[in-house]
Amino acid sequence: MGNTRGCVLLACAVLLAGPATASGLKVLGFDDNSCAAWQAAAADPDQRAAQVAWARGFLSGHNYANQRQQVTDVSAGTVERNIEQYCRKNPDGQFIDAAYRMSDSMSGRNGPIRK
């Protein structure tokens, strides 16, 4: 439990550490953010827990940055199921894109953030 909390806090700190630059948003995640890496982590509970903690930290960062359109409180299981569904539909995609889509849909915005 403490390890998961630490991962979430670390993910939040990383997300909030630096602003986006003109060259595009810099997202710090894993060495391999692919859905294939997500599927491979099914056999490694520690890696899967870290991936889910990263996604929950990303959603917490979204809430910090968009306090008027916050993602509701979602469990680790809900996050895992959403990423699993996303990667089944998008096997060549990035599992971190599932976190982006969750921030879009679960905040009530139902679309990407626009400047």
Contact map, one row per residue, 1 for C-alpha under 8 A:
1111100000000000000000000000000000000000000000000000000000000000000000000000000000000000000000000000000000000000000
1111110000000000000000000000000000000000000000000000000000000000000000000000000000000000000000000000000000000000000
1111111000000000000000000000000000000000000000000000000000000000000000000000000000000000000000000000000000000000000
1111111100000000000000000000000000000000000000001100100000000000000000000000000000000000000000000000000000000000000
1111111110000000000000000000000000000000000000000000100000000000000000000000000000000000000000000000000000000000000
0111111111000000000000000000000000000000000000000000000000000000000000000000000000000000000000000000000000000000000
0011111111100000000000000000000000000000000000000100110010000000000000000000000000000000000000000000000000000000000
0001111111110000000000000000000000000000000000000000110110000000000000000000000000000000000000000000000000000000000
0000111111111000000000000000000000000000000000000000000010000000000000000000000000000000000000000000000000000000000
0000011111111100000000000000000000000000000000000000000010000000000000000000000000000000000000000000000000000000000
0000001111111110000000000000000000000000000000000000110011000000000000000000000000000000000000000000000000000000000
0000000111111111000000000000000000000000000000000000000011011000000000000000000000000000000000000000000000000000000
0000000011111111100000000000000000000000000000000000000000000000000000000000000000000000000000000000000000000000000
0000000001111111110000000001000000000000000000000000000000000000000000000000000000000000000000000000000000000000000
0000000000111111110000000011000000000000000000000000000001001000000000000000000000000000000000000000000000000000000
0000000000011111111000000000000000000000000000000000000000001000000000000000000000000000000000000000000000000000000
0000000000001111111000000000000000000000000000000000000000000000000000000000000000000000000000000000000000000000000
0000000000000111111100000000000000000000000000000000000000000000000000000000000000000000000000000000000000000000000
0000000000000001111110000000000000000000000000000000000000000000000000000000000000000000000000000000000000000000000
0000000000000000011111011100000000000000000000000000000000000000000000000000000000000000000000000000000000000000000
0000000000000000001111111100000000000000000000000000000000000000000000000000000000000000000000000000000000000000000
0000000000000000000111110000000000000000000000000000000000000000000000000000000000000000000000000000000000000000000
0000000000000000000011111000000000000000000000000000000000000000000000000000000000000000000000000000000000000000000
0000000000000000000111111100000000000000000000000000000000000000000000000000000000000000000000000000000000000000000
0000000000000000000110111110000000000000000000000000000000000000000000000000000000000000000000000000000000000000000
0000000000000000000110011111000000000000000000000000000000000000000000000000000000000000000000000000000000000000000
0000000000000010000000001111100000000000000000000000000000000000000000000000000000000000000000000000000000000000000
0000000000000110000000000111110000000000000000000000000000000000000000000000000000000000000000000000000000000000000
0000000000000000000000000011111010000000000000000000010000000000000000000000000000000000000000010000000000000000000
0000000000000000000000000001111110000000000000000000000000000000000000000000000000000000000000000000000000000000000
0000000000000000000000000000111110000000000000000000000000000000000000000000000000000000000000000000000000000000000
0000000000000000000000000000011111001000000000000000000000000000000000000000000000000000000000000000000000000000000
0000000000000000000000000000111111101100000000000000000000000000000000000000000000000000000001110000000000000000000
0000000000000000000000000000000111111100000000000000000000000000000000000000000000000000000111110000000000000000000
0000000000000000000000000000000011111110000000000000000000000000000000000000000000000010011111100000000000000000000
0000000000000000000000000000000001111111000000000000000000000000000000000000000000000000001100000000000000000000000
0000000000000000000000000000000111111111100000000000000000000000000000000000000000000000000000000000000000000000000
0000000000000000000000000000000011111111110000010010000000000000000000000000000000000010000000100000000000000000000
0000000000000000000000000000000000111111110000000000000000000000000000000000000000000000000000000000000000000000000
0000000000000000000000000000000000011111111100000000000000000000000000000000000000000000000000000000000000000000000
0000000000000000000000000000000000001111111110110000000000000000000000000000000000000000000000000000000000000000000
0000000000000000000000000000000000000111111110010000000000000000000000000000000000000000000000000000000000000000000
0000000000000000000000000000000000000001111110000000000000000000000000000000000000000000000000000000000000000000000
0000000000000000000000000000000000000001111111110000000000000000000000000000000000000000000000000000000000000000000
0000000000000000000000000000000000000000111111111000000000000000000000000000000000000000000000000000000000000000000
0000000000000000000000000000000000000000000111111100000000000000000000000000000000000000000000000000000000000000000
0000000000000000000000000000000000000000100111111110000000000000000000000000000000000000000000000000000000000000000
0000000000000000000000000000000000000100110111111111000000000000000000000000000000000000000000000000000000000000000
0001000000000000000000000000000000000000000011111111100000000000000000000000000000000000000000000000000000000000000
0001001000000000000000000000000000000000000001111111110000000000000000000000000000000000000000000000000000000000000
0000000000000000000000000000000000000100000000111111111000000000000000000000000000000000000000000000000000000000000
0000000000000000000000000000000000000000000000011111111100000000000000000001001100000000000000000000000000000000000
0001101100100000000000000000000000000000000000001111111110000000000000000001000000000000000000000000000000000000000
0000001100100000000000000000100000000000000000000111111111000000000000000000000000000000000000000000000000000000000
0000000000000000000000000000000000000000000000000011111111100000000000000000001000000000000000010010000000000000000
0000000100000000000000000000000000000000000000000001111111110000000000000001001000000000000000000000000000000000000
0000001111110000000000000000000000000000000000000000111111111000000000000000000000000000000000000000000000000000000
0000000000110010000000000000000000000000000000000000011111111100000000000000000000000000000000000010000000000000000
0000000000000000000000000000000000000000000000000000001111111110000000100000000000000000000000000010011000000000000
0000000000010000000000000000000000000000000000000000000111111111000000100000000000000000000000000000000000000000000
0000000000010011000000000000000000000000000000000000000011111111100000000000000000000000000000000000000000000000000
0000000000000000000000000000000000000000000000000000000001111111110001100000000000000000000000000000001000000000000
0000000000000000000000000000000000000000000000000000000000111111111011100000000000000000000000000000000000000000000
0000000000000000000000000000000000000000000000000000000000011111111000000000000000000000000000000000000000000000000
0000000000000000000000000000000000000000000000000000000000001111111000000000000000000000000000000000000000000000000
0000000000000000000000000000000000000000000000000000000000000111111111000000000000000000000000000000000000000000000
0000000000000000000000000000000000000000000000000000000000000011111111000000000000000000000000000000000000000000000
0000000000000000000000000000000000000000000000000000000000000000011111000000000000000000000000000000000000000000000
0000000000000000000000000000000000000000000000000000000000000010011111100000000000000000000000000000000000111000000
0000000000000000000000000000000000000000000000000000000000000110011111110000000000000000000000000000000001100000000
0000000000000000000000000000000000000000000000000000000000110110000011111100000000000000000000000000001001110000000
0000000000000000000000000000000000000000000000000000000000000000000001111100000000000000000000000000000001100000000
0000000000000000000000000000000000000000000000000000000000000000000000111110000000000000000000000000000000000000000
0000000000000000000000000000000000000000000000000000000000000000000000111111011000000000000000000000000000000000000
0000000000000000000000000000000000000000000000000000000000000000000000001111111000000000000000000000000000000000000
0000000000000000000000000000000000000000000000000001100100000000000000000111111100000000000000000000000000000000000
0000000000000000000000000000000000000000000000000000000000000000000000000011111110000000000000000000000000000000000
0000000000000000000000000000000000000000000000000000000000000000000000000111111111000000000000000000000000000000000
0000000000000000000000000000000000000000000000000001001100000000000000000111111111100000000000000000000000000000000
0000000000000000000000000000000000000000000000000001000000000000000000000001111111110000000000000000000000000000000
0000000000000000000000000000000000000000000000000000000000000000000000000000111111111000000000000000000000000000000
0000000000000000000000000000000000000000000000000000000000000000000000000000011111111100000000000100010000000000000
0000000000000000000000000000000000000000000000000000000000000000000000000000001111111110000000100110000000000000000
0000000000000000000000000000000000000000000000000000000000000000000000000000000111111111000000000000000000000000000
0000000000000000000000000000000000000000000000000000000000000000000000000000000011111111100000000000000000000000000
0000000000000000000000000000000000000000000000000000000000000000000000000000000001111111110000100100000000000000000
0000000000000000000000000000000000100100000000000000000000000000000000000000000000111111111111100100000000000000000
0000000000000000000000000000000000000000000000000000000000000000000000000000000000011111111000000000000000000000000
0000000000000000000000000000000000000000000000000000000000000000000000000000000000001111111000000000000000000000000
0000000000000000000000000000000000100000000000000000000000000000000000000000000000000111111110000000000000000000000
0000000000000000000000000000000000110000000000000000000000000000000000000000000000000011111110000000000000000000000
0000000000000000000000000000000001110000000000000000000000000000000000000000000000000010011111000000000000000000000
0000000000000000000000000000000001100000000000000000000000000000000000000000000000000010011111101000000000000000000
0000000000000000000000000000000011100000000000000000000000000000000000000000000000000010000111111100000000000000000
0000000000000000000000000000000011100100000000000000000000000000000000000000000000100110000011111110000000000000000
0000000000000000000000000000100011000000000000000000001000000000000000000000000000000000000001111111000000000000000
0000000000000000000000000000000000000000000000000000000000000000000000000000000000000000000011111111100000000000000
0000000000000000000000000000000000000000000000000000000000000000000000000000000001100110000001111111110000000000000
0000000000000000000000000000000000000000000000000000001001100000000000000000000000100000000000111111111000000000000
0000000000000000000000000000000000000000000000000000000000000000000000000000000000000000000000011111111100000001000
0000000000000000000000000000000000000000000000000000000000000000000000000000000000000000000000001111111110000001000
0000000000000000000000000000000000000000000000000000000000100000000000000000000001000000000000000111111111100000000
0000000000000000000000000000000000000000000000000000000000100100000000100000000000000000000000000011111111100000000
0000000000000000000000000000000000000000000000000000000000000000000000000000000000000000000000000001111111111111100
0000000000000000000000000000000000000000000000000000000000000000000000000000000000000000000000000000111111111110000
0000000000000000000000000000000000000000000000000000000000000000000001110000000000000000000000000000011111111100000
0000000000000000000000000000000000000000000000000000000000000000000011110000000000000000000000000000011111111100000
0000000000000000000000000000000000000000000000000000000000000000000010100000000000000000000000000000000111111100000
0000000000000000000000000000000000000000000000000000000000000000000010000000000000000000000000000000000111111111000
0000000000000000000000000000000000000000000000000000000000000000000000000000000000000000000000000000000111111111000
0000000000000000000000000000000000000000000000000000000000000000000000000000000000000000000000000000000110001111100
0000000000000000000000000000000000000000000000000000000000000000000000000000000000000000000000000001100100001111110
0000000000000000000000000000000000000000000000000000000000000000000000000000000000000000000000000000000100000011111
0000000000000000000000000000000000000000000000000000000000000000000000000000000000000000000000000000000000000001111
0000000000000000000000000000000000000000000000000000000000000000000000000000000000000000000000000000000000000000111
